Amino acid sequence: MEVRSCLSCVILSVAYVGLGLSQTGASLEMPQWVVTAGDHIQVKLTLEDPADCDTDAYVQFAKRGGDGQFGVGGRIRSGQTTATIEGAVPRDIPAGDYLSGRGYLDPCPDYVNITRFTVPSKILRVKAFPSPLPAPTTGDLELSLTQKQFLETKAVQLGNIDGELNARLEKSSADTPELRSFLMLTVMRADDALKATEDQYRQKFLKSGEAAPAFFEDFHAQYQDLLSTLKGPIIGAAGPELRVSASLVFVQLKERNREGAHSGALPTAAIAVLKVIKDNIAAYLYVEKSGRITFDAQLTSYPPGARISYRKAIDDENSYIDYSMPTNIEKATFDLATWVFKFHKDGCADDQIRRIDPYEDTEPNVSVEFNHCRGK
């Protein structure tokens, strides 16, 4: 495919003024949304209207909140709506998030003006050109640069789904049947993305028969749990509650400085969906940065000497496993998933139950205090 490589030509063409031929919008698809400066990228461009002639199509990416831009381009034939546009990401552009923002076609013969079309705002995360190449992170896994880039790409893709949900909630956050339908669609998209990520992870990085990291199964269960609840009736305070505390999650979302802050209170259903998607993103980034598919926890009790049993949150309530030693424990390692811990202390009236979300806190201190103990 013949592609114009002159970046200055791309930038200069945008300066032309005029509407040119009729064209409305376009969609973009990319095999990955995290790249390193210097990488060659390909983008599938689909126009809403067929091209009027054989010409070149371009899309520009501009750095969010700063200077820096580059373009990719490629040939599209008369009457076609799809084209593969490509180009190299300049090695010297600053690292950061770049948004697709401008798209246009070169003038047809006997025309002078370019034809602009709208492009959906997608995030392309660009990492700085490495010199020398950084060493892979070690830990539970030996992550290659390809594996790290794969996980970061998946986090960015989920971030786009999260961004679309936030944009919808900014318009209206009333808990209506329309919002519930949108939330269910969002959850299904997120679960489909999770399944695709798991399938690709197995194919690319796991040996035959090797189990996938536990967080995949954990999030599948959480997404299905959300769908079941979202299908229920929309009732006020007396209605069924989701399995997360709306007020607690809203505080957590604010503390984590997430995008998409809302002026009004969000319904419990929307908060729950936001939280699970954010946790899913956090899981990918934790593995990418740490090279681990496990996390460490402190297990403490007052008074000490409590026996501990534990199970994954998605497992049956009678499937607790006894931990090998009593509290206090400075460091215990578990698979990256949501866990439920039960603490029992002889002579104390009530067992203590704690549910731990390691995506929110990757080094939790699971601590309990017993009351009504004999001799206390």
BELKACOR-V240935 format. One record per residue. PHI is phi in whole degrees, 0 to 359 (NA if undefined). PSI is psi as a letter, one per 40 degrees, with the letter a starting at -180 (999 if undefined). D_FIRST is the distance of its C-alpha to the first C-alpha in whole Angstrom. Layout:
PHI	PSI	D_FIRST
PHI	PSI	D_FIRST
//
This chain:
NA	h	0
276	h	4
233	h	6
288	h	10
261	e	12
281	h	15
296	d	17
297	d	20
297	d	18
299	d	17
292	d	21
293	d	22
297	d	21
294	d	22
286	e	26
297	i	25
247	h	28
138	i	28
274	d	27
66	a	25
281	i	24
289	h	25
198	i	23
253	c	25
227	a	23
205	i	20
240	i	20
236	i	18
227	h	18
222	i	17
293	d	18
210	i	20
243	e	22
229	h	24
225	i	22
252	h	23
310	h	22
103	e	20
290	i	18
266	h	14
239	i	14
235	h	12
230	h	13
272	h	13
256	h	14
237	h	17
276	i	18
285	d	22
238	i	22
297	i	19
292	i	17
278	e	19
197	i	17
290	h	13
204	a	12
250	h	11
250	i	12
224	i	14
226	h	16
253	i	19
241	h	21
238	i	25
294	h	27
286	h	30
72	f	33
187	a	32
276	i	30
132	h	26
202	i	23
203	i	19
228	i	16
232	i	13
208	i	10
185	i	7
277	h	7
233	h	10
270	i	12
303	h	15
85	e	18
269	i	15
246	e	16
240	i	14
203	i	10
261	h	9
251	i	9
207	i	9
168	i	11
268	h	14
285	h	18
305	h	20
291	d	23
259	e	25
280	i	25
292	i	28
293	i	28
150	a	29
269	h	28
246	h	25
255	h	25
290	h	22
222	d	24
234	h	22
226	i	19
200	i	18
248	i	16
296	i	16
299	i	19
286	i	19
307	h	20
72	e	24
242	i	24
244	d	24
264	i	24
289	i	21
251	h	21
273	i	22
216	i	22
282	i	24
236	h	22
297	i	24
280	h	26
248	i	24
267	h	25
247	h	23
272	h	25
250	h	24
262	i	27
298	i	28
296	h	26
278	h	29
211	h	31
283	i	32
298	h	30
290	i	33
285	i	35
297	i	35
287	i	37
243	i	40
170	b	43
292	d	43
235	i	39
256	g	37
274	h	34
283	i	31
299	d	29
295	d	26
295	d	29
297	d	30
294	d	27
300	d	27
293	d	30
292	d	29
299	d	26
295	d	28
295	d	31
294	d	29
298	d	28
294	d	31
299	d	32
293	d	30
296	d	32
298	d	35
296	d	34
294	d	34
294	d	37
299	d	39
297	d	37
294	d	39
290	d	42
295	d	42
287	d	42
197	h	45
246	e	46
295	h	49
281	g	50
245	i	49
303	d	48
295	d	45
294	d	44
301	d	45
297	d	42
294	d	40
297	d	41
296	d	41
298	d	37
298	d	36
296	d	38
296	d	37
296	d	33
294	d	34
291	d	36
298	d	33
296	d	31
297	d	33
297	d	33
297	d	29
297	d	30
298	d	33
299	d	31
293	d	28
297	d	31
298	d	33
292	d	30
275	d	28
236	e	32
250	i	35
280	i	36
302	h	38
84	e	41
281	h	40
287	i	41
285	i	39
307	i	40
296	d	43
293	d	41
298	d	39
297	d	42
300	d	44
287	d	41
303	d	41
295	d	44
294	d	44
295	d	42
293	d	44
298	d	47
298	d	45
299	d	44
299	d	48
287	d	50
294	d	47
282	e	48
285	i	52
292	i	54
269	h	54
234	i	57
287	a	59
299	d	60
278	e	62
279	i	59
295	i	57
257	i	55
290	i	52
279	e	53
239	i	52
278	h	54
299	d	53
294	d	54
295	d	54
295	d	50
298	d	50
297	d	51
297	d	49
298	d	46
293	d	47
294	d	48
274	e	45
56	f	44
277	i	41
285	i	39
84	f	40
297	i	44
242	i	46
287	d	49
249	i	51
290	i	51
267	i	49
293	i	50
305	d	51
299	d	48
292	d	45
299	d	46
297	d	46
295	d	43
303	d	42
296	d	44
296	d	42
296	d	38
298	d	39
296	d	41
299	d	38
299	d	36
299	d	39
296	d	39
301	d	35
289	d	36
297	d	39
295	d	38
299	d	35
277	d	37
265	d	40
72	e	39
240	i	41
244	f	42
228	i	45
219	i	47
252	i	51
225	i	54
268	h	57
239	h	60
230	i	63
213	i	66
230	h	70
290	i	72
289	i	70
90	e	70
281	i	68
278	i	67
239	h	63
230	i	61
209	i	58
206	i	55
291	i	51
299	d	52
276	e	50
276	i	52
301	i	56
294	e	59
260	e	61
257	f	58
299	i	59
246	h	59
282	h	62
284	i	61
287	e	63
212	i	65
276	i	66
292	i	65
264	i	65
235	h	62
287	d	60
211	h	56
234	h	55
252	h	52
225	i	50
300	i	47
290	g	45
193	i	46
277	h	48
238	i	52
241	h	55
248	h	58
242	h	62
251	h	65
232	h	68
232	h	71
302	h	75
90	e	77
250	i	75
291	d	75
240	h	71
289	i	68
251	h	65
246	h	62
226	h	59
257	h	55
244	h	52
255	g	49
285	e	47
284	d	44
278	d	46
220	h	48
278	e	47
224	g	50
286	i	53
256	h	57
272	h	58
235	h	62
226	i	64
231	h	68
269	i	71
244	i	74
56	f	77
260	i	77
293	h	81
81	e	82
272	999	80
//
